[in-house]
């Protein structure tokens, strides 16, 4: 299950960012989603390629931290009122 999480969540983060980019209002969360998704993909690739490294636990925590920070940004974007200009 962890492997599926590490493979799919970064891709879905980028897809959410691209989907929000099409919305009529300029949503900064779209750029944040794309950036966090790209960073997560980079970190997951390091985690997978260096699976015998002594820092594998650190890499795993970095990936999970990127997921958690993105969730916090998501919560703040949902709570923020929408401009109706």
PDB file of N, CA, C and O in Angstrom, chain B, residues numbered from 101:
ATOM      1  N   UNK B 101       0.824  -1.199   0.000  1.00  0.00           N
ATOM      2  CA  UNK B 101       0.000   0.000   0.000  1.00  0.00           C
ATOM      3  C   UNK B 101       0.865   1.258   0.000  1.00  0.00           C
ATOM      4  O   UNK B 101       0.517   2.262  -0.622  1.00  0.00           O
ATOM      5  N   UNK B 102       1.988   1.194   0.700  1.00  0.00           N
ATOM      6  CA  UNK B 102       2.879   2.353   0.730  1.00  0.00           C
ATOM      7  C   UNK B 102       3.441   2.668  -0.642  1.00  0.00           C
ATOM      8  O   UNK B 102       3.559   3.833  -1.020  1.00  0.00           O
ATOM      9  N   UNK B 103       3.787   1.627  -1.387  1.00  0.00           N
ATOM     10  CA  UNK B 103       4.307   1.839  -2.736  1.00  0.00           C
ATOM     11  C   UNK B 103       3.275   2.522  -3.620  1.00  0.00           C
ATOM     12  O   UNK B 103       3.607   3.439  -4.370  1.00  0.00           O
ATOM     13  N   UNK B 104       2.026   2.081  -3.535  1.00  0.00           N
ATOM     14  CA  UNK B 104       0.969   2.714  -4.326  1.00  0.00           C
ATOM     15  C   UNK B 104       0.781   4.172  -3.927  1.00  0.00           C
ATOM     16  O   UNK B 104       0.561   5.035  -4.776  1.00  0.00           O
ATOM     17  N   UNK B 105       0.869   4.433  -2.640  1.00  0.00           N
ATOM     18  CA  UNK B 105       0.737   5.811  -2.157  1.00  0.00           C
ATOM     19  C   UNK B 105       1.848   6.678  -2.719  1.00  0.00           C
ATOM     20  O   UNK B 105       1.596   7.774  -3.220  1.00  0.00           O
ATOM     21  N   UNK B 106       3.082   6.188  -2.637  1.00  0.00           N
ATOM     22  CA  UNK B 106       4.213   6.969  -3.117  1.00  0.00           C
ATOM     23  C   UNK B 106       4.202   7.154  -4.625  1.00  0.00           C
ATOM     24  O   UNK B 106       4.765   8.125  -5.130  1.00  0.00           O
ATOM     25  N   UNK B 107       3.569   6.238  -5.356  1.00  0.00           N
ATOM     26  CA  UNK B 107       3.514   6.361  -6.805  1.00  0.00           C
ATOM     27  C   UNK B 107       2.366   7.242  -7.284  1.00  0.00           C
ATOM     28  O   UNK B 107       2.533   8.014  -8.229  1.00  0.00           O
ATOM     29  N   UNK B 108       1.205   7.137  -6.647  1.00  0.00           N
ATOM     30  CA  UNK B 108       0.027   7.820  -7.168  1.00  0.00           C
ATOM     31  C   UNK B 108      -0.204   9.222  -6.602  1.00  0.00           C
ATOM     32  O   UNK B 108      -0.656  10.101  -7.337  1.00  0.00           O
ATOM     33  N   UNK B 109       0.084   9.455  -5.349  1.00  0.00           N
ATOM     34  CA  UNK B 109      -0.207  10.750  -4.737  1.00  0.00           C
ATOM     35  C   UNK B 109       0.507  11.898  -5.446  1.00  0.00           C
ATOM     36  O   UNK B 109      -0.140  12.906  -5.730  1.00  0.00           O
ATOM     37  N   UNK B 110       1.808  11.806  -5.751  1.00  0.00           N
ATOM     38  CA  UNK B 110       2.433  12.929  -6.470  1.00  0.00           C
ATOM     39  C   UNK B 110       1.790  13.214  -7.830  1.00  0.00           C
ATOM     40  O   UNK B 110       1.638  14.371  -8.221  1.00  0.00           O
ATOM     41  N   UNK B 111       1.420  12.162  -8.536  1.00  0.00           N
ATOM     42  CA  UNK B 111       0.767  12.349  -9.839  1.00  0.00           C
ATOM     43  C   UNK B 111      -0.581  13.041  -9.659  1.00  0.00           C
ATOM     44  O   UNK B 111      -0.919  13.948 -10.419  1.00  0.00           O
ATOM     45  N   UNK B 112      -1.349  12.620  -8.661  1.00  0.00           N
ATOM     46  CA  UNK B 112      -2.649  13.244  -8.417  1.00  0.00           C
ATOM     47  C   UNK B 112      -2.508  14.690  -7.952  1.00  0.00           C
ATOM     48  O   UNK B 112      -3.357  15.527  -8.258  1.00  0.00           O
ATOM     49  N   UNK B 113      -1.439  14.987  -7.213  1.00  0.00           N
ATOM     50  CA  UNK B 113      -1.193  16.368  -6.813  1.00  0.00           C
ATOM     51  C   UNK B 113      -0.992  17.253  -8.043  1.00  0.00           C
ATOM     52  O   UNK B 113      -1.537  18.355  -8.122  1.00  0.00           O
ATOM     53  N   UNK B 114      -0.215  16.767  -8.987  1.00  0.00           N
ATOM     54  CA  UNK B 114       0.017  17.530 -10.217  1.00  0.00           C
ATOM     55  C   UNK B 114      -1.271  17.649 -11.028  1.00  0.00           C
ATOM     56  O   UNK B 114      -1.554  18.714 -11.577  1.00  0.00           O
ATOM     57  N   UNK B 115      -2.050  16.579 -11.110  1.00  0.00           N
ATOM     58  CA  UNK B 115      -3.310  16.630 -11.854  1.00  0.00           C
ATOM     59  C   UNK B 115      -4.295  17.618 -11.222  1.00  0.00           C
ATOM     60  O   UNK B 115      -5.007  18.323 -11.937  1.00  0.00           O
ATOM     61  N   UNK B 116      -4.339  17.675  -9.900  1.00  0.00           N
ATOM     62  CA  UNK B 116      -5.199  18.655  -9.220  1.00  0.00           C
ATOM     63  C   UNK B 116      -4.728  20.064  -9.558  1.00  0.00           C
ATOM     64  O   UNK B 116      -5.545  20.941  -9.838  1.00  0.00           O
ATOM     65  N   UNK B 117      -3.426  20.284  -9.535  1.00  0.00           N
ATOM     66  CA  UNK B 117      -2.885  21.596  -9.887  1.00  0.00           C
ATOM     67  C   UNK B 117      -3.206  21.988 -11.313  1.00  0.00           C
ATOM     68  O   UNK B 117      -3.565  23.136 -11.574  1.00  0.00           O
ATOM     69  N   UNK B 118      -3.081  21.048 -12.244  1.00  0.00           N
ATOM     70  CA  UNK B 118      -3.406  21.346 -13.639  1.00  0.00           C
ATOM     71  C   UNK B 118      -4.905  21.596 -13.818  1.00  0.00           C
ATOM     72  O   UNK B 118      -5.304  22.450 -14.611  1.00  0.00           O
ATOM     73  N   UNK B 119      -5.722  20.859 -13.091  1.00  0.00           N
ATOM     74  CA  UNK B 119      -7.167  21.081 -13.166  1.00  0.00           C
ATOM     75  C   UNK B 119      -7.567  22.439 -12.622  1.00  0.00           C
ATOM     76  O   UNK B 119      -8.444  23.097 -13.182  1.00  0.00           O
ATOM     77  N   UNK B 120      -6.942  22.865 -11.546  1.00  0.00           N
ATOM     78  CA  UNK B 120      -7.245  24.181 -10.974  1.00  0.00           C
ATOM     79  C   UNK B 120      -6.712  25.309 -11.835  1.00  0.00           C
ATOM     80  O   UNK B 120      -7.228  26.425 -11.781  1.00  0.00           O
ATOM     81  N   UNK B 121      -5.687  25.035 -12.629  1.00  0.00           N
ATOM     82  CA  UNK B 121      -5.125  26.063 -13.505  1.00  0.00           C
ATOM     83  C   UNK B 121      -6.131  26.479 -14.578  1.00  0.00           C
ATOM     84  O   UNK B 121      -6.070  27.595 -15.094  1.00  0.00           O
ATOM     85  N   UNK B 122      -7.043  25.589 -14.904  1.00  0.00           N
ATOM     86  CA  UNK B 122      -8.067  25.883 -15.916  1.00  0.00           C
ATOM     87  C   UNK B 122      -9.224  26.704 -15.373  1.00  0.00           C
ATOM     88  O   UNK B 122     -10.047  27.195 -16.146  1.00  0.00           O
ATOM     89  N   UNK B 123      -9.300  26.863 -14.055  1.00  0.00           N
ATOM     90  CA  UNK B 123     -10.420  27.605 -13.468  1.00  0.00           C
ATOM     91  C   UNK B 123     -10.294  29.085 -13.810  1.00  0.00           C
ATOM     92  O   UNK B 123      -9.187  29.580 -14.021  1.00  0.00           O
ATOM     93  N   UNK B 124     -11.433  29.802 -13.867  1.00  0.00           N
ATOM     94  CA  UNK B 124     -11.400  31.204 -14.281  1.00  0.00           C
ATOM     95  C   UNK B 124     -10.679  32.126 -13.292  1.00  0.00           C
ATOM     96  O   UNK B 124     -10.062  33.108 -13.705  1.00  0.00           O
ATOM     97  N   UNK B 125     -10.748  31.822 -11.999  1.00  0.00           N
ATOM     98  CA  UNK B 125     -10.048  32.680 -11.041  1.00  0.00           C
ATOM     99  C   UNK B 125      -8.598  32.212 -10.901  1.00  0.00           C
ATOM    100  O   UNK B 125      -8.304  31.026 -11.047  1.00  0.00           O
ATOM    101  N   UNK B 126      -7.710  33.142 -10.620  1.00  0.00           N
ATOM    102  CA  UNK B 126      -6.288  32.819 -10.497  1.00  0.00           C
ATOM    103  C   UNK B 126      -6.050  32.216  -9.126  1.00  0.00           C
ATOM    104  O   UNK B 126      -5.981  32.935  -8.129  1.00  0.00           O
ATOM    105  N   UNK B 127      -5.925  30.906  -9.076  1.00  0.00           N
ATOM    106  CA  UNK B 127      -5.792  30.191  -7.816  1.00  0.00           C
ATOM    107  C   UNK B 127      -4.327  29.830  -7.572  1.00  0.00           C
ATOM    108  O   UNK B 127      -3.765  29.024  -8.314  1.00  0.00           O
ATOM    109  N   UNK B 128      -3.691  30.414  -6.537  1.00  0.00           N
ATOM    110  CA  UNK B 128      -2.282  30.079  -6.284  1.00  0.00           C
ATOM    111  C   UNK B 128      -2.092  28.627  -5.829  1.00  0.00           C
ATOM    112  O   UNK B 128      -0.981  28.100  -5.896  1.00  0.00           O
ATOM    113  N   UNK B 129      -3.150  27.990  -5.374  1.00  0.00           N
ATOM    114  CA  UNK B 129      -3.045  26.596  -4.957  1.00  0.00           C
ATOM    115  C   UNK B 129      -2.715  25.684  -6.130  1.00  0.00           C
ATOM    116  O   UNK B 129      -2.138  24.614  -5.932  1.00  0.00           O
ATOM    117  N   UNK B 130      -3.070  26.085  -7.347  1.00  0.00           N
ATOM    118  CA  UNK B 130      -2.731  25.254  -8.509  1.00  0.00           C
ATOM    119  C   UNK B 130      -1.215  25.174  -8.681  1.00  0.00           C
ATOM    120  O   UNK B 130      -0.674  24.093  -8.915  1.00  0.00           O
ATOM    121  N   UNK B 131      -0.534  26.299  -8.568  1.00  0.00           N
ATOM    122  CA  UNK B 131       0.922  26.291  -8.684  1.00  0.00           C
ATOM    123  C   UNK B 131       1.561  25.539  -7.517  1.00  0.00           C
ATOM    124  O   UNK B 131       2.538  24.815  -7.706  1.00  0.00           O
ATOM    125  N   UNK B 132       1.015  25.708  -6.321  1.00  0.00           N
ATOM    126  CA  UNK B 132       1.526  24.990  -5.161  1.00  0.00           C
ATOM    127  C   UNK B 132       1.383  23.482  -5.347  1.00  0.00           C
ATOM    128  O   UNK B 132       2.287  22.724  -4.996  1.00  0.00           O
ATOM    129  N   UNK B 133       0.269  23.052  -5.890  1.00  0.00           N
ATOM    130  CA  UNK B 133       0.046  21.626  -6.117  1.00  0.00           C
ATOM    131  C   UNK B 133       1.029  21.063  -7.130  1.00  0.00           C
ATOM    132  O   UNK B 133       1.562  19.970  -6.943  1.00  0.00           O
ATOM    133  N   UNK B 134       1.268  21.805  -8.196  1.00  0.00           N
ATOM    134  CA  UNK B 134       2.211  21.349  -9.217  1.00  0.00           C
ATOM    135  C   UNK B 134       3.623  21.270  -8.644  1.00  0.00           C
ATOM    136  O   UNK B 134       4.349  20.310  -8.901  1.00  0.00           O
ATOM    137  N   UNK B 135       4.006  22.276  -7.873  1.00  0.00           N
ATOM    138  CA  UNK B 135       5.358  22.288  -7.289  1.00  0.00           C
ATOM    139  C   UNK B 135       5.526  21.157  -6.282  1.00  0.00           C
ATOM    140  O   UNK B 135       6.523  20.436  -6.324  1.00  0.00           O
ATOM    141  N   UNK B 136       4.559  20.991  -5.374  1.00  0.00           N
ATOM    142  CA  UNK B 136       4.663  19.918  -4.388  1.00  0.00           C
ATOM    143  C   UNK B 136       4.616  18.548  -5.051  1.00  0.00           C
ATOM    144  O   UNK B 136       5.279  17.620  -4.588  1.00  0.00           O
ATOM    145  N   UNK B 137       3.848  18.404  -6.124  1.00  0.00           N
ATOM    146  CA  UNK B 137       3.824  17.142  -6.856  1.00  0.00           C
ATOM    147  C   UNK B 137       5.161  16.840  -7.505  1.00  0.00           C
ATOM    148  O   UNK B 137       5.632  15.704  -7.466  1.00  0.00           O
ATOM    149  N   UNK B 138       5.775  17.857  -8.106  1.00  0.00           N
ATOM    150  CA  UNK B 138       7.081  17.665  -8.740  1.00  0.00           C
ATOM    151  C   UNK B 138       8.153  17.346  -7.697  1.00  0.00           C
ATOM    152  O   UNK B 138       8.992  16.473  -7.915  1.00  0.00           O
ATOM    153  N   UNK B 139       8.124  18.048  -6.570  1.00  0.00           N
ATOM    154  CA  UNK B 139       9.079  17.767  -5.495  1.00  0.00           C
ATOM    155  C   UNK B 139       8.872  16.350  -4.968  1.00  0.00           C
ATOM    156  O   UNK B 139       9.835  15.635  -4.693  1.00  0.00           O
ATOM    157  N   UNK B 140       7.618  15.953  -4.830  1.00  0.00           N
ATOM    158  CA  UNK B 140       7.324  14.604  -4.338  1.00  0.00           C
ATOM    159  C   UNK B 140       7.815  13.535  -5.309  1.00  0.00           C
ATOM    160  O   UNK B 140       8.359  12.515  -4.885  1.00  0.00           O
ATOM    161  N   UNK B 141       7.628  13.762  -6.601  1.00  0.00           N
ATOM    162  CA  UNK B 141       8.127  12.805  -7.592  1.00  0.00           C
ATOM    163  C   UNK B 141       9.646  12.705  -7.513  1.00  0.00           C
ATOM    164  O   UNK B 141      10.205  11.611  -7.586  1.00  0.00           O
ATOM    165  N   UNK B 142      10.308  13.840  -7.365  1.00  0.00           N
ATOM    166  CA  UNK B 142      11.766  13.850  -7.232  1.00  0.00           C
ATOM    167  C   UNK B 142      12.204  13.058  -5.999  1.00  0.00           C
ATOM    168  O   UNK B 142      13.125  12.245  -6.072  1.00  0.00           O
ATOM    169  N   UNK B 143      11.537  13.302  -4.864  1.00  0.00           N
ATOM    170  CA  UNK B 143      11.901  12.619  -3.627  1.00  0.00           C
ATOM    171  C   UNK B 143      11.598  11.120  -3.688  1.00  0.00           C
ATOM    172  O   UNK B 143      12.365  10.311  -3.166  1.00  0.00           O
ATOM    173  N   UNK B 144      10.490  10.752  -4.318  1.00  0.00           N
ATOM    174  CA  UNK B 144      10.159   9.329  -4.467  1.00  0.00           C
ATOM    175  C   UNK B 144      11.181   8.648  -5.373  1.00  0.00           C
ATOM    176  O   UNK B 144      11.559   7.502  -5.128  1.00  0.00           O
ATOM    177  N   UNK B 145      11.630   9.341  -6.413  1.00  0.00           N
ATOM    178  CA  UNK B 145      12.639   8.737  -7.285  1.00  0.00           C
ATOM    179  C   UNK B 145      13.954   8.526  -6.537  1.00  0.00           C
ATOM    180  O   UNK B 145      14.634   7.521  -6.746  1.00  0.00           O
ATOM    181  N   UNK B 146      14.313   9.469  -5.668  1.00  0.00           N
ATOM    182  CA  UNK B 146      15.507   9.274  -4.835  1.00  0.00           C
ATOM    183  C   UNK B 146      15.293   8.084  -3.900  1.00  0.00           C
ATOM    184  O   UNK B 146      16.194   7.267  -3.711  1.00  0.00           O
ATOM    185  N   UNK B 147      14.108   7.993  -3.324  1.00  0.00           N
ATOM    186  CA  UNK B 147      13.800   6.897  -2.408  1.00  0.00           C
ATOM    187  C   UNK B 147      13.896   5.543  -3.101  1.00  0.00           C
ATOM    188  O   UNK B 147      14.425   4.588  -2.531  1.00  0.00           O
ATOM    189  N   UNK B 148      13.393   5.458  -4.312  1.00  0.00           N
ATOM    190  CA  UNK B 148      13.382   4.183  -5.039  1.00  0.00           C
ATOM    191  C   UNK B 148      14.780   3.812  -5.546  1.00  0.00           C
ATOM    192  O   UNK B 148      15.183   2.652  -5.464  1.00  0.00           O
ATOM    193  N   UNK B 149      15.513   4.793  -6.066  1.00  0.00           N
ATOM    194  CA  UNK B 149      16.829   4.483  -6.633  1.00  0.00           C
ATOM    195  C   UNK B 149      17.882   4.199  -5.562  1.00  0.00           C
ATOM    196  O   UNK B 149      18.830   3.455  -5.812  1.00  0.00           O
ATOM    197  N   UNK B 150      17.727   4.782  -4.380  1.00  0.00           N
ATOM    198  CA  UNK B 150      18.685   4.570  -3.295  1.00  0.00           C
ATOM    199  C   UNK B 150      18.068   3.728  -2.186  1.00  0.00           C
ATOM    200  O   UNK B 150      18.153   4.090  -1.012  1.00  0.00           O
ATOM    201  N   UNK B 151      17.450   2.614  -2.545  1.00  0.00           N
ATOM    202  CA  UNK B 151      16.741   1.818  -1.545  1.00  0.00           C
ATOM    203  C   UNK B 151      17.663   1.133  -0.550  1.00  0.00           C
ATOM    204  O   UNK B 151      17.199   0.674   0.494  1.00  0.00           O
ATOM    205  N   UNK B 152      18.961   1.050  -0.845  1.00  0.00           N
ATOM    206  CA  UNK B 152      19.907   0.440   0.086  1.00  0.00           C
ATOM    207  C   UNK B 152      20.694   1.484   0.879  1.00  0.00           C
ATOM    208  O   UNK B 152      21.639   1.147   1.592  1.00  0.00           O
ATOM    209  N   UNK B 153      20.299   2.744   0.751  1.00  0.00           N
ATOM    210  CA  UNK B 153      21.012   3.822   1.424  1.00  0.00           C
ATOM    211  C   UNK B 153      20.747   3.797   2.920  1.00  0.00           C
ATOM    212  O   UNK B 153      19.716   3.303   3.376  1.00  0.00           O
ATOM    213  N   UNK B 154      21.697   4.340   3.676  1.00  0.00           N
ATOM    214  CA  UNK B 154      21.499   4.434   5.124  1.00  0.00           C
ATOM    215  C   UNK B 154      20.549   5.578   5.480  1.00  0.00           C
ATOM    216  O   UNK B 154      20.121   5.696   6.628  1.00  0.00           O
ATOM    217  N   UNK B 155      20.219   6.424   4.495  1.00  0.00           N
ATOM    218  CA  UNK B 155      19.314   7.552   4.723  1.00  0.00           C
ATOM    219  C   UNK B 155      17.899   7.274   4.214  1.00  0.00           C
ATOM    220  O   UNK B 155      17.132   8.218   4.024  1.00  0.00           O
ATOM    221  N   UNK B 156      17.536   6.043   3.992  1.00  0.00           N
ATOM    222  CA  UNK B 156      16.233   5.729   3.406  1.00  0.00           C
ATOM    223  C   UNK B 156      15.084   6.206   4.295  1.00  0.00           C
ATOM    224  O   UNK B 156      14.051   6.641   3.787  1.00  0.00           O
ATOM    225  N   UNK B 157      15.251   6.128   5.589  1.00  0.00           N
ATOM    226  CA  UNK B 157      14.219   6.622   6.505  1.00  0.00           C
ATOM    227  C   UNK B 157      14.037   8.122   6.392  1.00  0.00           C
ATOM    228  O   UNK B 157      12.916   8.625   6.472  1.00  0.00           O
ATOM    229  N   UNK B 158      15.141   8.843   6.205  1.00  0.00           N
ATOM    230  CA  UNK B 158      15.077  10.292   6.027  1.00  0.00           C
ATOM    231  C   UNK B 158      14.355  10.639   4.730  1.00  0.00           C
ATOM    232  O   UNK B 158      13.521  11.544   4.703  1.00  0.00           O
ATOM    233  N   UNK B 159      14.674   9.921   3.656  1.00  0.00           N
ATOM    234  CA  UNK B 159      13.996  10.151   2.381  1.00  0.00           C
ATOM    235  C   UNK B 159      12.500   9.905   2.511  1.00  0.00           C
ATOM    236  O   UNK B 159      11.691  10.664   1.977  1.00  0.00           O
ATOM    237  N   UNK B 160      12.137   8.855   3.213  1.00  0.00           N
ATOM    238  CA  UNK B 160      10.726   8.528   3.402  1.00  0.00           C
ATOM    239  C   UNK B 160      10.024   9.639   4.173  1.00  0.00           C
ATOM    240  O   UNK B 160       8.910  10.026   3.818  1.00  0.00           O
ATOM    241  N   UNK B 161      10.652  10.155   5.215  1.00  0.00           N
ATOM    242  CA  UNK B 161      10.047  11.243   6.000  1.00  0.00           C
ATOM    243  C   UNK B 161       9.927  12.518   5.185  1.00  0.00           C
ATOM    244  O   UNK B 161       8.977  13.281   5.360  1.00  0.00           O
ATOM    245  N   UNK B 162      10.889  12.756   4.291  1.00  0.00           N
ATOM    246  CA  UNK B 162      10.819  13.945   3.442  1.00  0.00           C
ATOM    247  C   UNK B 162       9.638  13.850   2.480  1.00  0.00           C
ATOM    248  O   UNK B 162       8.929  14.833   2.262  1.00  0.00           O
ATOM    249  N   UNK B 163       9.427  12.668   1.906  1.00  0.00           N
ATOM    250  CA  UNK B 163       8.280  12.473   1.005  1.00  0.00           C
ATOM    251  C   UNK B 163       6.982  12.673   1.778  1.00  0.00           C
ATOM    252  O   UNK B 163       6.084  13.375   1.313  1.00  0.00           O
ATOM    253  N   UNK B 164       6.880  12.070   2.933  1.00  0.00           N
ATOM    254  CA  UNK B 164       5.659  12.193   3.728  1.00  0.00           C
ATOM    255  C   UNK B 164       5.444  13.624   4.215  1.00  0.00           C
ATOM    256  O   UNK B 164       4.301  14.064   4.346  1.00  0.00           O
ATOM    257  N   UNK B 165       6.520  14.351   4.483  1.00  0.00           N
ATOM    258  CA  UNK B 165       6.393  15.754   4.874  1.00  0.00           C
ATOM    259  C   UNK B 165       5.862  16.595   3.719  1.00  0.00           C
ATOM    260  O   UNK B 165       5.046  17.493   3.929  1.00  0.00           O
ATOM    261  N   UNK B 166       6.314  16.314   2.514  1.00  0.00           N
ATOM    262  CA  UNK B 166       5.796  17.035   1.344  1.00  0.00           C
ATOM    263  C   UNK B 166       4.300  16.777   1.184  1.00  0.00           C
ATOM    264  O   UNK B 166       3.544  17.695   0.867  1.00  0.00           O
ATOM    265  N   UNK B 167       3.868  15.533   1.401  1.00  0.00           N
ATOM    266  CA  UNK B 167       2.438  15.216   1.339  1.00  0.00           C
ATOM    267  C   UNK B 167       1.669  15.990   2.415  1.00  0.00           C
ATOM    268  O   UNK B 167       0.621  16.574   2.137  1.00  0.00           O
ATOM    269  N   UNK B 168       2.194  15.990   3.639  1.00  0.00           N
ATOM    270  CA  UNK B 168       1.496  16.645   4.752  1.00  0.00           C
ATOM    271  C   UNK B 168       1.421  18.152   4.551  1.00  0.00           C
ATOM    272  O   UNK B 168       0.386  18.761   4.820  1.00  0.00           O
ATOM    273  N   UNK B 169       2.504  18.757   4.084  1.00  0.00           N
ATOM    274  CA  UNK B 169       2.487  20.210   3.848  1.00  0.00           C
ATOM    275  C   UNK B 169       1.498  20.543   2.745  1.00  0.00           C
ATOM    276  O   UNK B 169       0.793  21.548   2.831  1.00  0.00           O
ATOM    277  N   UNK B 170       1.434  19.707   1.701  1.00  0.00           N
ATOM    278  CA  UNK B 170       0.463  19.948   0.635  1.00  0.00           C
ATOM    279  C   UNK B 170      -0.971  19.857   1.177  1.00  0.00           C
ATOM    280  O   UNK B 170      -1.830  20.642   0.776  1.00  0.00           O
ATOM    281  N   UNK B 171      -1.230  18.921   2.069  1.00  0.00           N
ATOM    282  CA  UNK B 171      -2.562  18.785   2.670  1.00  0.00           C
ATOM    283  C   UNK B 171      -2.903  20.037   3.482  1.00  0.00           C
ATOM    284  O   UNK B 171      -4.048  20.491   3.468  1.00  0.00           O
ATOM    285  N   UNK B 172      -1.926  20.592   4.184  1.00  0.00           N
ATOM    286  CA  UNK B 172      -2.165  21.826   4.942  1.00  0.00           C
ATOM    287  C   UNK B 172      -2.486  22.978   3.997  1.00  0.00           C
ATOM    288  O   UNK B 172      -3.418  23.741   4.252  1.00  0.00           O
ATOM    289  N   UNK B 173      -1.724  23.119   2.903  1.00  0.00           N
ATOM    290  CA  UNK B 173      -2.028  24.154   1.913  1.00  0.00           C
ATOM    291  C   UNK B 173      -3.412  23.942   1.298  1.00  0.00           C
ATOM    292  O   UNK B 173      -4.128  24.904   1.020  1.00  0.00           O
ATOM    293  N   UNK B 174      -3.780  22.693   1.091  1.00  0.00           N
ATOM    294  CA  UNK B 174      -5.103  22.367   0.549  1.00  0.00           C
ATOM    295  C   UNK B 174      -6.194  22.818   1.511  1.00  0.00           C
ATOM    296  O   UNK B 174      -7.193  23.402   1.092  1.00  0.00           O
ATOM    297  N   UNK B 175      -6.005  22.550   2.792  1.00  0.00           N
ATOM    298  CA  UNK B 175      -6.996  22.964   3.796  1.00  0.00           C
ATOM    299  C   UNK B 175      -7.119  24.480   3.845  1.00  0.00           C
ATOM    300  O   UNK B 175      -8.223  25.008   3.978  1.00  0.00           O
ATOM    301  N   UNK B 176      -5.995  25.183   3.739  1.00  0.00           N
ATOM    302  CA  UNK B 176      -6.047  26.646   3.753  1.00  0.00           C
ATOM    303  C   UNK B 176      -6.726  27.180   2.494  1.00  0.00           C
ATOM    304  O   UNK B 176      -7.445  28.177   2.560  1.00  0.00           O
ATOM    305  N   UNK B 177      -6.510  26.537   1.359  1.00  0.00           N
ATOM    306  CA  UNK B 177      -7.156  26.968   0.119  1.00  0.00           C
ATOM    307  C   UNK B 177      -8.656  26.722   0.167  1.00  0.00           C
ATOM    308  O   UNK B 177      -9.430  27.515  -0.370  1.00  0.00           O
ATOM    309  N   UNK B 178      -9.073  25.636   0.803  1.00  0.00           N
ATOM    310  CA  UNK B 178     -10.500  25.341   0.909  1.00  0.00           C
ATOM    311  C   UNK B 178     -11.176  26.326   1.863  1.00  0.00           C
ATOM    312  O   UNK B 178     -12.301  26.760   1.615  1.00  0.00           O
ATOM    313  N   UNK B 179     -10.494  26.674   2.946  1.00  0.00           N
ATOM    314  CA  UNK B 179     -11.080  27.574   3.938  1.00  0.00           C
ATOM    315  C   UNK B 179     -11.151  29.014   3.463  1.00  0.00           C
ATOM    316  O   UNK B 179     -12.025  29.766   3.893  1.00  0.00           O
ATOM    317  N   UNK B 180     -10.235  29.407   2.575  1.00  0.00           N
ATOM    318  CA  UNK B 180     -10.181  30.784   2.088  1.00  0.00           C
ATOM    319  C   UNK B 180     -11.442  31.107   1.274  1.00  0.00           C
ATOM    320  O   UNK B 180     -11.839  30.321   0.415  1.00  0.00           O
ATOM    321  N   UNK B 181     -12.079  32.270   1.542  1.00  0.00           N
ATOM    322  CA  UNK B 181     -13.262  32.636   0.751  1.00  0.00           C
ATOM    323  C   UNK B 181     -12.879  32.941  -0.693  1.00  0.00           C
ATOM    324  O   UNK B 181     -11.789  33.443  -0.965  1.00  0.00           O
ATOM    325  N   UNK B 182     -13.778  32.636  -1.600  1.00  0.00           N
ATOM    326  CA  UNK B 182     -13.545  32.821  -3.024  1.00  0.00           C
ATOM    327  C   UNK B 182     -13.981  34.224  -3.427  1.00  0.00           C
ATOM    328  O   UNK B 182     -15.062  34.676  -3.051  1.00  0.00           O
ATOM    329  N   UNK B 183     -13.123  34.922  -4.206  1.00  0.00           N
ATOM    330  CA  UNK B 183     -13.491  36.221  -4.770  1.00  0.00           C
ATOM    331  C   UNK B 183     -14.492  36.008  -5.887  1.00  0.00           C
ATOM    332  O   UNK B 183     -14.319  35.126  -6.727  1.00  0.00           O
ATOM    333  N   UNK B 184     -15.548  36.824  -5.894  1.00  0.00           N
ATOM    334  CA  UNK B 184     -16.580  36.701  -6.925  1.00  0.00           C
ATOM    335  C   UNK B 184     -16.575  37.941  -7.800  1.00  0.00           C
ATOM    336  O   UNK B 184     -17.601  38.602  -7.962  1.00  0.00           O
ATOM    337  N   UNK B 185     -15.403  38.255  -8.370  1.00  0.00           N
ATOM    338  CA  UNK B 185     -15.282  39.435  -9.236  1.00  0.00           C
ATOM    339  C   UNK B 185     -15.773  39.133 -10.614  1.00  0.00           C
ATOM    340  O   UNK B 185     -15.750  40.005 -11.483  1.00  0.00           O
TER     341      UNK B 185
END
